[in-house]
């Protein structure tokens, strides 16, 4: 499957420039200076309009510092700071796997335990070659798809909110694996969410309570939560879509372990401080166990996965990292264990460019920023929806094959038009013309083609400057 197909659905006015009063100039760590970071952030916000605001946190031998640029929302007057909250998305997976590693240290579970051991007997867990283990979920090698196929959100702007535990169990009981368990790395939000669910069941408390009890409480991270108190809610930066329009926050319930947490740069620096040994913690053995490379990951040469953490060896050093993205936010955090330097990048817009290249460049200047001509830095053009009758849309309903293993299924759910890539959740599409449709959850479009007799014969997916074509199978 192409990178474009995998990417689909994973996910300013006056600016305020500020630097924390406690900010320090870099020591001998080689981390970018405040001025260098500010220049990068200003360019992303003002020139390329990739976010409304950005917060960067740096930790190094000389201390910690916070650099910010932009706003919490288009109309906000309160500047961003190290205590501003963001949805951190898939960075939550590191917390989930830390819960796993810590439960192993406690003797509560083993990495090689079959997941069926902790699920109700009524759930028929799929197998192929062997049983799925807890480690398989943490390393994205379970064979489970990226998203559950029975996920059809009523609200595209908050797609996980109505996905229930019953639906999760129903999917597991009916899904047939398409590859052997443990055979290969395929990133799975479903797998990580299921891991969080299992660990919560084992501990006898909900996922959020488990994170608070075993991670954020011991590490002193009071601003990291799922359910926000009024004071925390007041510090939450508003999320924005790719066109910088306000969008809804995401609520992950049954799959909370995949990406439900909200946090701040200061809290995430506290997490990295424990990871790198700047602060002492009873979590240190579990954190160390997470860094052991477990298998190659999909990506550039030198990329491996431990327990949730990704480890990229390049330019003579290894960077440990994870990123995140929801409908209104993009995030990144990572560290260099040898240099004992770390960075957190939090953005309040779900831009295509995201935060990854910024974080990697700050950690290692040999990692380049996106070039000015990168398609990721281009703002999507506004699109206008037209009214199209459900019966007119029915002519497009069917399956379209990009390849034997990559296909798009087009369906109608009442008056909603839906498209679903294999291994992804279904997403609503909207008519722009009688043959052209667009997604709102990502900057991607579909163009249906007809043959000489006027029958729908194919569809072209437009995304990231690529245009793969799928032939109608039925």
C-alpha positions as CSV (number, residue, x, y, z in Angstrom):
1,X,0.0,0.0,0.0
2,X,1.4,3.4,-0.9
3,X,2.3,6.1,1.7
4,X,-0.5,8.2,0.4
5,X,-3.1,5.5,1.1
6,X,-1.6,4.8,4.6
7,X,-1.7,8.6,5.4
8,X,-5.4,8.9,4.6
9,X,-7.3,8.9,7.9
10,X,-4.6,8.1,10.3
11,X,-5.5,12.4,10.5
12,X,-4.0,34.0,12.2
13,X,-4.2,37.3,12.6
14,X,-1.7,39.1,14.8
15,X,0.8,36.7,16.5
16,X,2.1,36.9,20.0
17,X,5.8,36.1,20.4
18,X,7.0,35.1,23.8
19,X,9.8,33.3,25.5
20,X,9.6,31.9,29.0
21,X,11.3,34.3,31.5
22,X,13.2,31.3,32.8
23,X,14.5,30.4,29.3
24,X,18.2,29.6,29.1
25,X,20.6,29.9,26.3
26,X,21.8,26.5,25.1
27,X,24.9,25.0,26.7
28,X,27.2,22.6,25.0
29,X,24.4,20.2,24.0
30,X,24.1,21.5,20.4
31,X,20.4,22.1,20.7
32,X,19.1,25.1,18.7
33,X,19.0,28.5,20.5
34,X,15.8,30.3,21.4
35,X,16.3,32.7,18.5
36,X,16.7,29.9,16.1
37,X,13.6,28.1,17.4
38,X,11.6,31.4,17.3
39,X,12.5,31.9,13.6
40,X,11.3,28.4,12.7
41,X,8.0,28.8,14.6
42,X,7.3,32.3,13.2
43,X,7.8,31.0,9.7
44,X,5.4,28.0,10.3
45,X,2.7,30.2,11.8
46,X,3.0,33.4,9.7
47,X,4.5,32.4,6.4
48,X,3.2,28.9,5.8
49,X,0.1,29.1,8.1
50,X,0.6,25.6,9.4
51,X,-0.7,26.4,12.9
52,X,-2.3,29.1,15.0
53,X,0.3,28.6,17.8
54,X,3.2,26.4,18.7
55,X,4.9,25.6,22.0
56,X,8.4,24.1,22.1
57,X,10.0,22.7,25.3
58,X,13.7,21.8,25.4
59,X,15.5,19.9,28.1
60,X,19.3,19.6,28.2
61,X,22.2,19.4,30.7
62,X,22.0,23.1,31.3
63,X,18.3,23.0,32.2
64,X,14.9,23.4,30.6
65,X,13.4,26.2,28.5
66,X,10.2,27.0,26.8
67,X,9.8,28.9,23.5
68,X,6.3,29.9,22.1
69,X,4.9,31.6,19.1
70,X,1.3,32.4,18.2
71,X,-2.0,32.1,20.0
72,X,-4.3,29.6,21.7
73,X,-7.0,30.6,19.2
74,X,-7.5,33.2,16.5
75,X,-9.3,35.6,18.8
76,X,-7.3,34.9,22.0
77,X,-5.3,37.6,23.8
78,X,-3.7,35.2,26.3
79,X,-0.2,34.1,25.1
80,X,0.9,30.5,25.0
81,X,3.2,29.2,27.7
82,X,4.6,26.0,29.0
83,X,1.4,25.3,30.9
84,X,-0.9,25.6,27.9
85,X,-2.7,22.3,27.2
86,X,-2.9,20.5,23.9
87,X,-4.3,17.2,22.7
88,X,-1.1,15.0,22.4
89,X,-2.8,12.3,20.3
90,X,-0.6,9.2,19.7
91,X,2.1,10.4,22.1
92,X,-0.4,8.8,24.5
93,X,0.8,5.4,23.2
94,X,4.1,5.9,25.0
95,X,2.1,6.2,28.3
96,X,0.1,3.1,27.4
97,X,3.2,1.0,26.8
98,X,4.8,2.5,29.9
99,X,1.8,1.1,31.8
100,X,2.6,-2.3,30.2
101,X,6.3,-2.2,31.0
102,X,5.5,-1.1,34.6
103,X,2.9,-3.9,35.0
104,X,5.6,-6.4,33.8
105,X,7.9,-5.0,36.6
106,X,5.1,-5.5,39.1
107,X,4.6,-9.1,37.9
108,X,1.0,-8.5,36.9
109,X,1.5,-9.4,33.3
110,X,4.1,-10.8,30.9
111,X,4.9,-9.4,27.5
112,X,4.3,-12.8,26.0
113,X,0.8,-13.1,27.5
114,X,-1.9,-13.8,25.0
115,X,-4.4,-10.9,25.0
116,X,-7.3,-13.3,25.2
117,X,-6.1,-14.0,28.8
118,X,-7.4,-10.6,29.9
119,X,-10.5,-10.2,27.7
120,X,-14.0,-11.6,28.4
121,X,-14.5,-15.2,27.3
122,X,-17.2,-14.1,24.9
123,X,-14.6,-12.3,22.8
124,X,-13.2,-14.5,20.0
125,X,-9.7,-13.0,19.5
126,X,-8.4,-13.6,16.0
127,X,-5.3,-15.7,15.5
128,X,-3.0,-16.5,12.6
129,X,0.2,-18.5,13.1
130,X,0.0,-17.9,16.8
131,X,-1.9,-15.9,19.4
132,X,-1.6,-12.1,19.7
133,X,0.4,-11.0,22.7
134,X,0.6,-7.8,24.7
135,X,4.0,-7.1,23.2
136,X,2.5,-7.5,19.7
137,X,0.1,-4.7,20.5
138,X,2.8,-2.4,21.8
139,X,5.1,-3.0,18.8
140,X,2.4,-2.7,16.1
141,X,3.0,-6.3,15.0
142,X,-0.3,-7.9,16.0
143,X,-1.7,-8.2,12.5
144,X,-4.7,-6.0,13.5
145,X,-5.5,-3.1,11.1
146,X,-4.8,0.5,11.7
147,X,-8.4,1.2,12.6
148,X,-11.4,-1.1,13.3
149,X,-13.5,-1.6,10.2
150,X,-16.8,-1.2,12.0
151,X,-16.1,2.4,13.1
152,X,-18.5,4.7,11.4
153,X,-18.6,7.9,13.4
154,X,-21.8,10.0,13.5
155,X,-19.7,13.1,14.0
156,X,-16.6,13.2,11.6
157,X,-15.1,16.0,13.8
158,X,-15.1,13.7,16.8
159,X,-14.7,10.3,15.2
160,X,-13.9,8.1,18.3
161,X,-16.6,9.5,20.6
162,X,-19.3,6.9,19.8
163,X,-17.1,3.8,19.3
164,X,-18.1,1.5,22.2
165,X,-16.4,-1.4,23.9
166,X,-19.2,-3.6,22.5
167,X,-18.3,-2.5,19.0
168,X,-14.6,-3.2,19.8
169,X,-15.4,-6.7,21.0
170,X,-17.7,-7.3,18.0
171,X,-14.9,-6.3,15.6
172,X,-12.3,-8.6,17.3
173,X,-14.7,-11.5,17.2
174,X,-15.4,-11.2,13.5
175,X,-12.1,-10.0,12.0
176,X,-9.9,-12.3,10.1
177,X,-6.2,-11.5,10.1
178,X,-4.6,-10.9,6.7
179,X,-1.1,-11.6,7.9
180,X,0.6,-13.8,10.5
181,X,0.8,-12.4,14.0
182,X,4.3,-10.9,14.6
183,X,5.2,-11.1,10.9
184,X,5.6,-7.4,10.2
185,X,5.2,-3.9,11.6
186,X,1.9,-2.2,10.6
187,X,1.0,0.8,12.7
188,X,-2.3,0.2,14.5
189,X,-4.3,2.7,16.5
190,X,-6.7,-0.2,17.2
191,X,-3.9,-2.3,18.7
192,X,-2.7,0.5,21.0
193,X,-6.2,1.3,22.1
194,X,-6.9,-2.3,22.8
195,X,-3.7,-2.5,24.9
196,X,-4.8,0.4,27.1
197,X,-8.2,-1.3,27.5
198,X,-6.7,-4.6,28.5
199,X,-4.3,-3.0,31.0
200,X,-7.2,-1.1,32.6
201,X,-9.2,-4.3,32.9
202,X,-6.2,-6.0,34.5
203,X,-5.7,-3.2,37.0
204,X,-9.4,-2.9,37.8
205,X,-9.7,0.8,37.0
206,X,-10.3,2.9,34.0
207,X,-7.5,4.0,31.7
208,X,-7.3,7.6,32.9
209,X,-7.2,6.6,36.6
210,X,-4.5,4.0,35.8
211,X,-2.3,6.7,34.0
212,X,-2.8,9.1,36.9
213,X,-2.1,6.5,39.6
214,X,1.0,4.9,38.0
215,X,2.5,7.7,35.8
216,X,1.4,11.3,36.1
217,X,1.0,11.2,39.8
218,X,4.5,9.7,40.6
219,X,6.2,11.9,37.9
220,X,4.5,15.2,39.1
221,X,2.5,15.9,35.9
222,X,-0.7,17.6,37.2
223,X,-1.6,19.0,33.7
224,X,-1.8,15.6,32.0
225,X,-5.4,14.2,31.8
226,X,-8.2,13.1,29.6
227,X,-11.1,14.6,31.6
228,X,-10.3,18.3,32.2
229,X,-11.2,20.1,35.3
230,X,-12.4,23.7,34.8
231,X,-8.9,25.2,35.5
232,X,-7.3,22.7,33.1
233,X,-10.0,23.4,30.5
234,X,-9.2,27.1,30.7
235,X,-5.6,26.4,29.7
236,X,-6.5,24.2,26.7
237,X,-5.5,25.7,23.4
238,X,-8.3,25.6,20.8
239,X,-7.8,23.0,18.1
240,X,-7.9,24.0,14.4
241,X,-8.2,22.0,11.1
242,X,-5.8,22.2,8.2
243,X,-7.4,25.4,7.0
244,X,-7.0,26.9,10.5
245,X,-10.7,26.9,11.2
246,X,-11.7,25.9,14.8
247,X,-12.6,22.3,15.1
248,X,-13.9,20.0,17.9
249,X,-11.8,18.2,20.5
250,X,-11.6,14.5,20.2
251,X,-13.0,12.1,22.8
252,X,-11.5,8.6,22.8
253,X,-13.4,6.3,25.0
254,X,-13.0,2.6,24.3
255,X,-9.6,3.2,22.5
256,X,-8.3,5.8,25.0
257,X,-4.9,4.2,25.1
258,X,-4.3,5.1,21.4
259,X,-4.5,8.9,21.9
260,X,-6.8,10.4,24.5
261,X,-4.4,12.4,26.7
262,X,-4.1,16.1,26.9
263,X,-0.9,17.6,28.3
264,X,1.4,20.6,28.4
265,X,5.1,21.2,27.4
266,X,6.1,21.5,31.1
267,X,4.5,18.2,31.9
268,X,6.1,16.5,28.9
269,X,9.5,17.9,29.9
270,X,8.9,16.3,33.3
271,X,8.3,13.0,31.5
272,X,11.5,13.3,29.5
273,X,13.4,14.3,32.6
274,X,12.5,10.9,34.1
275,X,13.4,9.2,30.8
276,X,16.9,10.6,30.7
277,X,17.6,10.3,34.4
278,X,17.5,14.0,35.3
279,X,14.9,13.1,38.0
280,X,14.8,9.9,39.9
281,X,11.7,7.7,39.5
282,X,10.4,4.2,40.4
283,X,9.4,4.1,36.7
284,X,13.1,4.0,35.6
285,X,13.3,0.2,35.1
286,X,10.1,0.2,33.1
287,X,11.3,3.2,31.0
288,X,14.6,1.5,30.3
289,X,12.8,-1.7,29.2
290,X,10.8,0.3,26.6
291,X,13.9,1.4,24.8
292,X,15.1,-2.1,23.9
293,X,14.6,-2.4,20.1
294,X,12.1,-5.1,19.4
295,X,11.8,-5.2,15.6
296,X,12.3,-3.0,12.5
297,X,9.6,-0.5,11.8
298,X,8.1,0.8,8.6
299,X,10.1,3.8,7.4
300,X,13.6,4.9,6.6
301,X,16.6,2.6,7.2
302,X,17.6,2.5,10.8
303,X,14.1,2.9,12.2
304,X,13.1,0.4,14.9
305,X,10.4,0.1,17.4
306,X,10.7,-0.7,21.1
307,X,7.6,-0.7,23.4
308,X,5.7,2.2,21.6
309,X,8.9,4.3,21.3
310,X,10.4,4.6,17.8
311,X,14.2,4.6,17.6
312,X,15.9,6.2,14.5
313,X,19.6,5.8,14.1
314,X,21.0,8.3,11.6
315,X,23.9,10.8,11.4
316,X,25.8,8.7,14.0
317,X,23.2,9.1,16.7
318,X,20.0,7.4,17.9
319,X,16.9,9.6,18.5
320,X,14.0,8.1,20.5
321,X,10.7,9.6,19.5
322,X,6.9,9.5,19.0
323,X,4.5,11.9,17.4
324,X,0.8,12.5,17.6
325,X,-2.1,14.1,15.7
326,X,-5.9,14.6,16.3
327,X,-8.4,16.6,14.3
328,X,-7.0,19.9,15.7
329,X,-3.5,19.3,16.9
330,X,-0.1,17.9,15.8
331,X,2.7,17.0,18.3
332,X,6.1,15.5,18.6
333,X,8.5,14.5,21.5
334,X,11.8,12.9,21.4
335,X,15.2,12.7,23.0
336,X,18.9,11.8,22.4
337,X,19.8,9.4,25.2
338,X,23.6,9.9,24.7
339,X,23.5,13.7,24.7
340,X,20.7,13.7,27.3
341,X,18.8,16.3,25.3
342,X,15.0,16.3,24.6
343,X,12.4,18.3,22.8
344,X,8.6,18.6,22.9
345,X,6.7,20.4,20.0
346,X,2.9,21.1,20.5
347,X,0.8,22.7,17.7
348,X,-2.9,23.6,17.8
349,X,-3.6,22.8,14.2
350,X,-3.9,19.5,12.3
351,X,-1.5,20.6,9.5
352,X,0.0,18.2,7.0
353,X,3.5,19.5,7.8
354,X,3.0,18.7,11.5
355,X,5.7,19.0,14.2
356,X,8.1,16.1,13.3
357,X,10.6,17.9,11.2
358,X,10.8,20.8,13.7
359,X,11.5,18.4,16.6
360,X,14.1,16.4,14.8
361,X,15.9,19.5,13.5
362,X,16.0,21.0,17.0
363,X,17.5,17.7,18.4
364,X,19.9,17.3,15.5
365,X,20.5,20.2,13.0
366,X,21.6,17.6,10.4
367,X,18.0,16.7,10.1
368,X,16.6,19.3,7.7
369,X,13.4,21.2,8.0
370,X,10.8,20.8,5.2
371,X,11.9,22.7,2.1
372,X,9.8,25.7,1.1
373,X,8.4,23.9,-2.0
374,X,7.2,20.9,0.1
375,X,3.5,20.0,-0.7
376,X,3.1,19.6,3.1
377,X,3.5,23.4,3.5
378,X,0.8,24.3,1.1
379,X,-2.5,25.3,2.6
380,X,-5.5,23.3,1.1
381,X,-7.9,25.4,-0.9
382,X,-11.4,26.0,0.4
383,X,-14.1,23.6,-1.0
384,X,-17.8,24.2,-1.4
385,X,-20.2,21.3,-0.8
386,X,-23.2,20.9,-3.2
387,X,-26.4,19.0,-2.5
388,X,-26.5,15.6,-4.1
389,X,-29.4,13.2,-3.7
390,X,-28.7,9.8,-2.0
391,X,-30.1,8.0,-5.0
392,X,-27.7,9.8,-7.4
393,X,-24.8,8.8,-5.1
394,X,-25.8,5.2,-5.3
395,X,-24.2,4.8,-8.7
396,X,-20.8,5.2,-7.0
397,X,-21.4,2.6,-4.3
398,X,-19.0,-0.4,-4.6
399,X,-15.4,-1.5,-4.2
400,X,-12.5,0.0,-6.0
401,X,-9.1,-1.7,-6.1
402,X,-5.7,0.1,-6.0
403,X,-4.0,-3.2,-5.7
404,X,-4.9,-6.8,-4.6
405,X,-4.5,-5.7,-0.9
406,X,-5.4,-2.0,-1.1
407,X,-8.9,-1.0,-1.9
408,X,-11.6,1.6,-1.2
409,X,-15.2,0.8,-0.4
410,X,-17.8,3.4,-1.1
411,X,-21.1,3.1,0.7
412,X,-24.1,5.2,1.6
413,X,-25.4,5.5,5.2
414,X,-28.7,7.1,5.0
415,X,-28.0,10.6,3.6
416,X,-24.3,10.3,4.4
417,X,-21.7,9.3,1.7
418,X,-18.9,7.2,3.1
419,X,-15.5,6.0,1.9
420,X,-13.4,3.4,3.6
421,X,-9.9,2.3,2.8
422,X,-8.9,-1.2,3.8
423,X,-7.7,-1.2,7.4
424,X,-9.1,2.2,8.1
425,X,-12.3,3.6,9.6
426,X,-15.0,4.8,7.3
427,X,-15.0,8.6,6.7
428,X,-17.7,10.8,5.3
429,X,-17.1,12.4,1.9
430,X,-18.9,15.5,0.5
431,X,-19.9,16.3,-3.1
432,X,-18.2,19.2,-4.8
433,X,-19.6,18.2,-8.3
434,X,-21.6,15.2,-9.4
435,X,-18.3,13.3,-9.8
436,X,-15.9,15.0,-7.4
437,X,-16.0,14.5,-3.6
438,X,-13.8,15.7,-0.8
439,X,-12.9,14.7,2.8
440,X,-13.1,17.1,5.7
441,X,-11.0,15.0,8.0
442,X,-8.0,15.2,5.7
443,X,-7.0,17.2,2.7
444,X,-7.9,14.6,0.1
445,X,-10.4,14.3,-2.7
446,X,-12.0,11.6,-4.9
447,X,-12.8,11.9,-8.6
448,X,-15.0,9.1,-10.1
449,X,-14.5,8.2,-13.7
450,X,-17.1,6.8,-16.1
451,X,-16.7,4.7,-19.2
452,X,-18.1,5.2,-22.7
453,X,-21.5,3.9,-21.5
454,X,-21.6,6.3,-18.6
455,X,-21.1,3.6,-16.0
456,X,-18.7,4.4,-13.0
457,X,-15.5,2.5,-13.8
458,X,-12.8,3.9,-11.5
459,X,-11.9,6.5,-8.8
460,X,-8.8,8.6,-8.4
461,X,-7.6,9.6,-5.0
462,X,-5.9,13.0,-4.8
463,X,-3.6,13.6,-1.8
464,X,-0.2,15.1,-1.2
465,X,0.3,15.7,-4.9
466,X,-0.2,12.0,-5.7
467,X,-3.2,10.6,-7.7
468,X,-3.4,6.8,-7.4
469,X,-6.3,5.3,-9.5
470,X,-8.5,2.4,-8.4
471,X,-10.5,0.3,-10.8
472,X,-14.1,-0.7,-9.8
473,X,-14.3,-4.3,-8.7
474,X,-18.1,-4.5,-8.2
